[in-house]
Amino acid sequence: MNRTVFFTRQQSLTGRGIAIFFVVVSHYAIWCADIVTSEPLQYALSRLGVYGVCIFFLLSGYGLVKSGQRQGTGIHYWKGRLQNTYIPYLLIAGVIEVYAGGDWTLRRLYKLLTGYEFWFIRNILIFYVAFFVIFRLAKKDWMRLALLSVAVFAYCGWLAHLDRASFWVVSNPAFVIGAALALYEKKLLRVADRCYPLWLVLFSGCMVWVVKSGMDIRFTPVENCDKIRPGMAAAVMWTLFCIQLTPLLPKTLKALQFFGALSLELYLLHTFLYNLIVNALNGVNRWLQLLLVIAVTVFMAWLVHFLLERLWKHLRRREIEKQDGRKAYGGRAV
């Protein structure tokens, strides 16, 4: 094994495609209880969402550091976050809120602007801000990683104090792991690639514990904090397993990369469209409902992504033309 990076762009898109598949299946398993009638299978599928989010956070932490190393954390940082995450979120969530009707209060507007109803969005926005502040203030890699770890785990503690559901918390360390991979990539690659098959076997064995512990807990009602500790340990093991499993993925997984590029839009739309279509087609065969939901969700996610990409390309072209105009007229705006 001789990797030069932990994740190429293609591998990152493939990972996001797998992640969004896990998230969507986890929700459909709960909603389609009349189709997935096996309780153990239904529970196992419903837990996939947590592990899908682990992949998202891992790739986000890794990608943010790599982007910061190339472009810094200036205007390009916020421009990228706005275009890739926040504006698509506001557009889709805003339409959903308008469709829901009701009065617009300051609290409702606050929830929309901060991603309160979409826990993944809320967490990732907080991680973006923490990353920006820490990477602007600290210049040493070890200090950046230490402060980022403190910030993320302090946030986890605060969520636990608020008695948020365990899924708000357990995937969050994957963001720190992703940042660590990028900050110390050369050193960690040497460790990860040394005795590669042994590492893979070790983490595969850990997956047996992850599955068993996850399935066992459904029979034992415990306090939320007692779910968080084993859940977080399982999420970390899964994240490390994914890091070592990535090189074995085929290089050309166009379908997964396609869905990976649409992952944010799919995440934001699939719940809303499921409820909308199933309620409108009440009494129609459930398999037909599900197929229609999937088709409409993928199409709408592609359409939103396509239109936003066209908009960003148009704005970039205008910006380049404006810069060329300044140069042509001696630095004066035209």
C-alpha positions as a Markdown table, in Angstrom:
| # | Residue | x | y | z |
|---|---|---|---|---|
| 1 | Met | 0.0 | 0.0 | 0.0 |
| 2 | Asn | 1.5 | 3.3 | -1.1 |
| 3 | Arg | -1.0 | 6.1 | -0.8 |
| 4 | Thr | -0.1 | 9.8 | -1.4 |
| 5 | Val | -3.3 | 11.1 | 0.2 |
| 6 | Phe | -6.0 | 9.6 | 2.4 |
| 7 | Phe | -8.9 | 10.7 | 0.1 |
| 8 | Thr | -8.8 | 11.7 | -3.6 |
| 9 | Arg | -11.7 | 13.8 | -4.9 |
| 10 | Gln | -13.2 | 10.7 | -6.5 |
| 11 | Gln | -12.9 | 8.7 | -3.3 |
| 12 | Ser | -14.5 | 11.6 | -1.4 |
| 13 | Leu | -17.5 | 11.7 | -3.7 |
| 14 | Thr | -17.8 | 7.9 | -3.5 |
| 15 | Gly | -17.7 | 8.2 | 0.3 |
| 16 | Arg | -20.4 | 10.8 | 0.3 |
| 17 | Gly | -22.5 | 8.6 | -2.0 |
| 18 | Ile | -22.3 | 5.7 | 0.4 |
| 19 | Ala | -23.0 | 8.1 | 3.3 |
| 20 | Ile | -26.2 | 9.5 | 1.8 |
| 21 | Phe | -27.3 | 6.0 | 0.9 |
| 22 | Phe | -26.9 | 5.0 | 4.6 |
| 23 | Val | -28.8 | 8.1 | 5.8 |
| 24 | Val | -31.7 | 7.7 | 3.4 |
| 25 | Val | -32.1 | 4.0 | 4.1 |
| 26 | Ser | -32.0 | 4.6 | 7.8 |
| 27 | His | -35.0 | 6.8 | 7.5 |
| 28 | Tyr | -36.9 | 4.7 | 5.0 |
| 29 | Ala | -36.5 | 1.7 | 7.3 |
| 30 | Ile | -38.4 | 3.4 | 10.0 |
| 31 | Trp | -41.1 | 4.9 | 7.8 |
| 32 | Cys | -41.7 | 1.7 | 5.8 |
| 33 | Ala | -42.3 | -0.6 | 8.8 |
| 34 | Asp | -45.0 | -2.3 | 6.8 |
| 35 | Ile | -42.4 | -3.3 | 4.2 |
| 36 | Val | -39.5 | -4.0 | 6.5 |
| 37 | Thr | -41.4 | -6.2 | 9.0 |
| 38 | Ser | -38.3 | -7.8 | 10.7 |
| 39 | Glu | -37.7 | -5.8 | 13.9 |
| 40 | Pro | -33.9 | -6.7 | 14.1 |
| 41 | Leu | -33.5 | -5.7 | 10.4 |
| 42 | Gln | -35.5 | -2.5 | 10.8 |
| 43 | Tyr | -33.4 | -1.5 | 13.8 |
| 44 | Ala | -30.1 | -2.4 | 12.1 |
| 45 | Leu | -31.0 | -0.4 | 9.0 |
| 46 | Ser | -32.2 | 2.6 | 11.2 |
| 47 | Arg | -28.7 | 2.7 | 12.8 |
| 48 | Leu | -27.0 | 3.2 | 9.4 |
| 49 | Gly | -27.7 | 6.9 | 9.5 |
| 50 | Val | -25.3 | 7.5 | 12.3 |
| 51 | Tyr | -22.5 | 5.7 | 10.4 |
| 52 | Gly | -23.3 | 7.6 | 7.2 |
| 53 | Val | -23.0 | 10.9 | 9.1 |
| 54 | Cys | -19.6 | 9.7 | 10.4 |
| 55 | Ile | -18.4 | 9.5 | 6.8 |
| 56 | Phe | -19.7 | 13.0 | 6.1 |
| 57 | Phe | -18.0 | 14.5 | 9.1 |
| 58 | Leu | -14.7 | 12.6 | 8.4 |
| 59 | Leu | -14.6 | 13.9 | 4.8 |
| 60 | Ser | -15.7 | 17.4 | 5.9 |
| 61 | Gly | -12.9 | 17.7 | 8.5 |
| 62 | Tyr | -10.4 | 16.4 | 6.0 |
| 63 | Gly | -11.6 | 18.6 | 3.2 |
| 64 | Leu | -11.7 | 21.7 | 5.3 |
| 65 | Val | -8.0 | 21.4 | 6.4 |
| 66 | Lys | -6.9 | 20.6 | 2.8 |
| 67 | Ser | -8.8 | 23.6 | 1.5 |
| 68 | Gly | -7.4 | 25.8 | 4.3 |
| 69 | Gln | -3.9 | 24.7 | 3.4 |
| 70 | Arg | -4.4 | 25.6 | -0.2 |
| 71 | Gln | -6.4 | 28.9 | 0.1 |
| 72 | Gly | -6.2 | 29.9 | 3.7 |
| 73 | Thr | -9.3 | 30.9 | 5.8 |
| 74 | Gly | -10.1 | 34.2 | 4.2 |
| 75 | Ile | -12.9 | 35.1 | 1.9 |
| 76 | His | -12.5 | 31.9 | -0.2 |
| 77 | Tyr | -13.3 | 29.9 | 2.9 |
| 78 | Trp | -16.6 | 31.5 | 3.6 |
| 79 | Lys | -17.4 | 31.7 | -0.1 |
| 80 | Gly | -17.0 | 27.9 | -0.4 |
| 81 | Arg | -19.0 | 27.2 | 2.7 |
| 82 | Leu | -21.8 | 29.5 | 1.4 |
| 83 | Gln | -21.9 | 28.0 | -2.0 |
| 84 | Asn | -21.5 | 24.4 | -1.1 |
| 85 | Thr | -23.6 | 24.1 | 2.1 |
| 86 | Tyr | -25.4 | 27.2 | 3.5 |
| 87 | Ile | -27.1 | 28.6 | 0.4 |
| 88 | Pro | -28.4 | 25.2 | -0.8 |
| 89 | Tyr | -29.6 | 24.6 | 2.7 |
| 90 | Leu | -31.4 | 28.0 | 3.0 |
| 91 | Leu | -33.0 | 27.6 | -0.4 |
| 92 | Ile | -34.4 | 24.1 | 0.2 |
| 93 | Ala | -35.2 | 24.5 | 3.9 |
| 94 | Gly | -36.8 | 27.9 | 3.2 |
| 95 | Val | -39.1 | 26.4 | 0.6 |
| 96 | Ile | -40.1 | 23.7 | 3.0 |
| 97 | Glu | -40.8 | 26.3 | 5.7 |
| 98 | Val | -42.9 | 28.4 | 3.3 |
| 99 | Tyr | -44.9 | 25.3 | 2.2 |
| 100 | Ala | -45.5 | 24.4 | 5.9 |
| 101 | Gly | -47.3 | 27.8 | 6.3 |
| 102 | Gly | -48.0 | 29.4 | 9.6 |
| 103 | Asp | -46.7 | 32.7 | 11.1 |
| 104 | Trp | -43.1 | 33.7 | 10.8 |
| 105 | Thr | -41.7 | 34.6 | 14.2 |
| 106 | Leu | -38.2 | 35.5 | 15.2 |
| 107 | Arg | -37.8 | 32.1 | 16.8 |
| 108 | Arg | -38.8 | 30.4 | 13.6 |
| 109 | Leu | -36.5 | 32.5 | 11.6 |
| 110 | Tyr | -33.6 | 31.8 | 14.0 |
| 111 | Lys | -34.3 | 28.0 | 13.7 |
| 112 | Leu | -34.2 | 28.3 | 9.9 |
| 113 | Leu | -31.0 | 30.4 | 9.8 |
| 114 | Thr | -29.1 | 28.1 | 12.3 |
| 115 | Gly | -30.3 | 24.7 | 10.9 |
| 116 | Tyr | -32.1 | 23.9 | 14.1 |
| 117 | Glu | -34.5 | 21.4 | 12.4 |
| 118 | Phe | -31.7 | 19.6 | 10.6 |
| 119 | Trp | -29.3 | 18.3 | 13.2 |
| 120 | Phe | -26.5 | 17.5 | 10.6 |
| 121 | Ile | -26.6 | 21.1 | 9.3 |
| 122 | Arg | -26.6 | 22.5 | 12.8 |
| 123 | Asn | -23.6 | 20.5 | 13.8 |
| 124 | Ile | -21.6 | 21.1 | 10.6 |
| 125 | Leu | -22.3 | 24.9 | 10.8 |
| 126 | Ile | -20.9 | 25.0 | 14.3 |
| 127 | Phe | -17.8 | 23.0 | 13.2 |
| 128 | Tyr | -17.3 | 25.4 | 10.3 |
| 129 | Val | -17.2 | 28.4 | 12.7 |
| 130 | Ala | -15.0 | 26.6 | 15.2 |
| 131 | Phe | -12.6 | 25.6 | 12.5 |
| 132 | Phe | -12.4 | 29.2 | 11.1 |
| 133 | Val | -11.7 | 30.7 | 14.5 |
| 134 | Ile | -9.2 | 28.1 | 15.6 |
| 135 | Phe | -7.2 | 28.1 | 12.3 |
| 136 | Arg | -7.1 | 31.9 | 12.3 |
| 137 | Leu | -5.9 | 32.2 | 15.8 |
| 138 | Ala | -3.5 | 29.2 | 16.1 |
| 139 | Lys | -0.6 | 28.7 | 13.7 |
| 140 | Lys | 0.9 | 25.4 | 14.9 |
| 141 | Asp | -0.8 | 22.2 | 13.7 |
| 142 | Trp | -0.7 | 20.5 | 17.1 |
| 143 | Met | -2.4 | 23.5 | 18.7 |
| 144 | Arg | -5.0 | 23.6 | 16.0 |
| 145 | Leu | -5.8 | 20.0 | 16.5 |
| 146 | Ala | -5.8 | 20.3 | 20.3 |
| 147 | Leu | -8.2 | 23.3 | 20.2 |
| 148 | Leu | -10.4 | 21.7 | 17.6 |
| 149 | Ser | -10.7 | 18.6 | 19.7 |
| 150 | Val | -11.5 | 20.6 | 22.8 |
| 151 | Ala | -14.2 | 22.6 | 20.9 |
| 152 | Val | -15.9 | 19.6 | 19.4 |
| 153 | Phe | -15.9 | 17.5 | 22.6 |
| 154 | Ala | -17.1 | 20.6 | 24.6 |
| 155 | Tyr | -19.9 | 20.9 | 22.1 |
| 156 | Cys | -20.7 | 17.2 | 22.6 |
| 157 | Gly | -20.8 | 17.7 | 26.3 |
| 158 | Trp | -23.1 | 20.6 | 26.0 |
| 159 | Leu | -25.5 | 18.6 | 23.7 |
| 160 | Ala | -25.4 | 15.7 | 26.3 |
| 161 | His | -26.2 | 18.3 | 29.1 |
| 162 | Leu | -29.2 | 19.4 | 27.0 |
| 163 | Asp | -30.2 | 15.7 | 26.8 |
| 164 | Arg | -30.2 | 15.8 | 23.0 |
| 165 | Ala | -30.7 | 12.4 | 21.3 |
| 166 | Ser | -27.5 | 10.4 | 21.1 |
| 167 | Phe | -27.3 | 10.7 | 17.3 |
| 168 | Trp | -26.6 | 14.5 | 17.8 |
| 169 | Val | -23.3 | 13.5 | 19.5 |
| 170 | Val | -21.8 | 10.2 | 18.6 |
| 171 | Ser | -20.7 | 11.0 | 15.0 |
| 172 | Asn | -19.0 | 14.3 | 15.9 |
| 173 | Pro | -15.5 | 12.9 | 16.7 |
| 174 | Ala | -15.2 | 11.8 | 13.1 |
| 175 | Phe | -14.8 | 15.5 | 12.2 |
| 176 | Val | -11.7 | 15.8 | 14.4 |
| 177 | Ile | -10.3 | 12.5 | 13.0 |
| 178 | Gly | -10.7 | 13.9 | 9.5 |
| 179 | Ala | -8.9 | 17.1 | 10.4 |
| 180 | Ala | -6.1 | 15.1 | 12.0 |
| 181 | Leu | -5.6 | 13.0 | 8.9 |
| 182 | Ala | -5.1 | 16.2 | 6.8 |
| 183 | Leu | -2.9 | 18.0 | 9.3 |
| 184 | Tyr | -0.5 | 15.1 | 9.7 |
| 185 | Glu | -1.2 | 13.3 | 6.4 |
| 186 | Lys | 2.3 | 12.1 | 5.6 |
| 187 | Lys | 3.1 | 10.8 | 9.0 |
| 188 | Leu | -0.3 | 9.1 | 9.5 |
| 189 | Leu | -0.2 | 7.6 | 6.0 |
| 190 | Arg | 3.1 | 5.8 | 6.9 |
| 191 | Val | 1.4 | 4.4 | 10.0 |
| 192 | Ala | -1.8 | 3.5 | 8.1 |
| 193 | Asp | 0.0 | 1.8 | 5.2 |
| 194 | Arg | 2.5 | -0.1 | 7.4 |
| 195 | Cys | 1.1 | -3.6 | 7.9 |
| 196 | Tyr | -2.0 | -2.6 | 6.0 |
| 197 | Pro | -3.7 | -6.0 | 5.9 |
| 198 | Leu | -3.2 | -6.4 | 9.7 |
| 199 | Trp | -4.9 | -3.0 | 10.3 |
| 200 | Leu | -7.8 | -4.0 | 8.1 |
| 201 | Val | -8.3 | -7.3 | 9.9 |
| 202 | Leu | -8.1 | -5.5 | 13.3 |
| 203 | Phe | -10.8 | -3.0 | 12.4 |
| 204 | Ser | -12.9 | -5.6 | 10.7 |
| 205 | Gly | -12.9 | -7.4 | 14.1 |
| 206 | Cys | -13.9 | -4.2 | 15.7 |
| 207 | Met | -16.9 | -4.1 | 13.4 |
| 208 | Val | -18.2 | -7.3 | 14.9 |
| 209 | Trp | -18.2 | -5.6 | 18.3 |
| 210 | Val | -19.9 | -2.5 | 16.8 |
| 211 | Val | -22.7 | -4.5 | 15.3 |
| 212 | Lys | -23.2 | -6.7 | 18.4 |
| 213 | Ser | -23.2 | -3.8 | 20.8 |
| 214 | Gly | -25.5 | -1.8 | 18.6 |
| 215 | Met | -28.0 | -4.6 | 18.4 |
| 216 | Asp | -27.8 | -5.5 | 22.1 |
| 217 | Ile | -28.7 | -2.0 | 23.3 |
| 218 | Arg | -32.1 | -2.1 | 21.7 |
| 219 | Phe | -33.2 | -4.6 | 24.4 |
| 220 | Thr | -31.9 | -2.5 | 27.3 |
| 221 | Pro | -33.4 | 0.8 | 28.1 |
| 222 | Val | -30.6 | 3.1 | 29.4 |
| 223 | Glu | -30.0 | 6.7 | 30.1 |
| 224 | Asn | -29.0 | 8.9 | 27.1 |
| 225 | Cys | -25.5 | 9.4 | 28.5 |
| 226 | Asp | -25.0 | 5.6 | 28.7 |
| 227 | Lys | -25.9 | 5.4 | 25.0 |
| 228 | Ile | -23.5 | 8.1 | 24.0 |
| 229 | Arg | -20.3 | 6.5 | 25.3 |
| 230 | Pro | -20.6 | 3.1 | 23.5 |
| 231 | Gly | -22.1 | 4.9 | 20.6 |
| 232 | Met | -19.2 | 7.2 | 20.3 |
| 233 | Ala | -16.7 | 4.4 | 20.6 |
| 234 | Ala | -18.5 | 2.4 | 17.9 |
| 235 | Ala | -18.6 | 5.5 | 15.6 |
| 236 | Val | -14.8 | 6.0 | 16.1 |
| 237 | Met | -14.1 | 2.4 | 15.3 |
| 238 | Trp | -16.3 | 2.6 | 12.2 |
| 239 | Thr | -14.5 | 5.8 | 11.1 |
| 240 | Leu | -11.1 | 4.2 | 11.4 |
| 241 | Phe | -12.4 | 1.2 | 9.5 |
| 242 | Cys | -13.6 | 3.4 | 6.7 |
| 243 | Ile | -10.2 | 5.1 | 6.4 |
| 244 | Gln | -8.5 | 1.8 | 5.9 |
| 245 | Leu | -11.2 | 0.4 | 3.6 |
| 246 | Thr | -11.2 | 3.4 | 1.2 |
| 247 | Pro | -8.2 | 2.2 | -0.9 |
| 248 | Leu | -10.1 | -1.0 | -1.7 |
| 249 | Leu | -13.0 | 0.9 | -3.4 |
| 250 | Pro | -13.0 | 0.6 | -7.2 |
| 251 | Lys | -11.8 | 3.8 | -8.9 |
| 252 | Thr | -14.8 | 4.2 | -11.1 |
| 253 | Leu | -18.0 | 4.2 | -9.2 |
| 254 | Lys | -19.8 | 6.8 | -11.2 |
| 255 | Ala | -23.3 | 6.1 | -9.7 |
| 256 | Leu | -22.0 | 6.6 | -6.1 |
| 257 | Gln | -20.0 | 9.7 | -7.2 |
| 258 | Phe | -23.2 | 11.1 | -8.8 |
| 259 | Phe | -25.2 | 10.7 | -5.6 |
| 260 | Gly | -22.2 | 11.9 | -3.6 |
| 261 | Ala | -22.3 | 15.2 | -5.6 |
| 262 | Leu | -26.0 | 15.5 | -4.7 |
| 263 | Ser | -25.7 | 14.3 | -1.1 |
| 264 | Leu | -26.6 | 17.6 | 0.5 |
| 265 | Glu | -29.7 | 18.2 | -1.6 |
| 266 | Leu | -30.8 | 14.5 | -1.2 |
| 267 | Tyr | -30.4 | 14.8 | 2.6 |
| 268 | Leu | -32.5 | 18.0 | 2.7 |
| 269 | Leu | -35.2 | 16.9 | 0.4 |
| 270 | His | -35.8 | 13.2 | 1.0 |
| 271 | Thr | -37.9 | 13.6 | 4.3 |
| 272 | Phe | -40.1 | 16.4 | 2.9 |
| 273 | Leu | -40.7 | 14.7 | -0.4 |
| 274 | Tyr | -41.5 | 11.3 | 1.2 |
| 275 | Asn | -44.2 | 12.8 | 3.4 |
| 276 | Leu | -45.6 | 14.9 | 0.6 |
| 277 | Ile | -45.8 | 12.1 | -1.9 |
| 278 | Val | -47.0 | 9.3 | 0.5 |
| 279 | Asn | -49.7 | 11.6 | 1.9 |
| 280 | Ala | -50.8 | 12.5 | -1.7 |
| 281 | Leu | -50.9 | 8.9 | -2.8 |
| 282 | Asn | -52.5 | 7.3 | 0.2 |
| 283 | Gly | -53.8 | 3.9 | -0.6 |
| 284 | Val | -51.4 | 3.3 | -3.5 |
| 285 | Asn | -49.1 | 0.3 | -3.4 |
| 286 | Arg | -46.3 | 1.0 | -0.9 |
| 287 | Trp | -43.6 | -0.2 | -3.2 |
| 288 | Leu | -44.8 | 2.1 | -5.9 |
| 289 | Gln | -44.9 | 5.0 | -3.5 |
| 290 | Leu | -41.4 | 4.3 | -2.4 |
| 291 | Leu | -40.1 | 4.1 | -6.0 |
| 292 | Leu | -41.9 | 7.3 | -6.9 |
| 293 | Val | -40.4 | 9.0 | -3.8 |
| 294 | Ile | -36.9 | 7.9 | -4.8 |
| 295 | Ala | -37.3 | 9.0 | -8.4 |
| 296 | Val | -38.7 | 12.4 | -7.5 |
| 297 | Thr | -36.1 | 13.0 | -4.8 |
| 298 | Val | -33.2 | 12.2 | -7.1 |
| 299 | Phe | -34.6 | 14.4 | -9.9 |
| 300 | Met | -35.3 | 17.4 | -7.6 |
| 301 | Ala | -31.9 | 17.1 | -5.9 |
| 302 | Trp | -30.2 | 17.0 | -9.4 |
| 303 | Leu | -32.3 | 20.0 | -10.5 |
| 304 | Val | -31.4 | 22.2 | -7.5 |
| 305 | His | -27.7 | 21.2 | -7.8 |
| 306 | Phe | -27.7 | 21.8 | -11.5 |
| 307 | Leu | -29.3 | 25.3 | -11.2 |
| 308 | Leu | -27.0 | 26.3 | -8.4 |
| 309 | Glu | -23.9 | 25.1 | -10.3 |
| 310 | Arg | -25.0 | 27.2 | -13.3 |
| 311 | Leu | -25.5 | 30.2 | -11.1 |
| 312 | Trp | -22.0 | 29.8 | -9.5 |
| 313 | Lys | -20.4 | 29.4 | -12.9 |
| 314 | His | -22.1 | 32.5 | -14.2 |
| 315 | Leu | -21.0 | 34.5 | -11.2 |
| 316 | Arg | -17.4 | 33.3 | -11.5 |
| 317 | Arg | -17.4 | 34.2 | -15.2 |
| 318 | Arg | -18.7 | 37.7 | -14.4 |
| 319 | Glu | -16.0 | 38.1 | -11.7 |
| 320 | Ile | -13.3 | 37.1 | -14.2 |
| 321 | Glu | -14.6 | 39.5 | -16.8 |
| 322 | Lys | -14.7 | 42.3 | -14.3 |
| 323 | Gln | -11.1 | 41.6 | -13.3 |
| 324 | Asp | -10.0 | 41.5 | -16.9 |
| 325 | Gly | -11.8 | 44.8 | -17.5 |
| 326 | Arg | -9.9 | 46.4 | -14.6 |
| 327 | Lys | -6.6 | 45.3 | -16.0 |
| 328 | Ala | -7.5 | 46.5 | -19.5 |
| 329 | Tyr | -8.4 | 50.0 | -18.1 |
| 330 | Gly | -5.4 | 50.4 | -15.9 |
| 331 | Gly | -7.0 | 49.1 | -12.7 |
| 332 | Arg | -10.2 | 51.2 | -12.9 |
| 333 | Ala | -13.6 | 49.5 | -12.6 |
| 334 | Val | -15.6 | 49.5 | -15.8 |
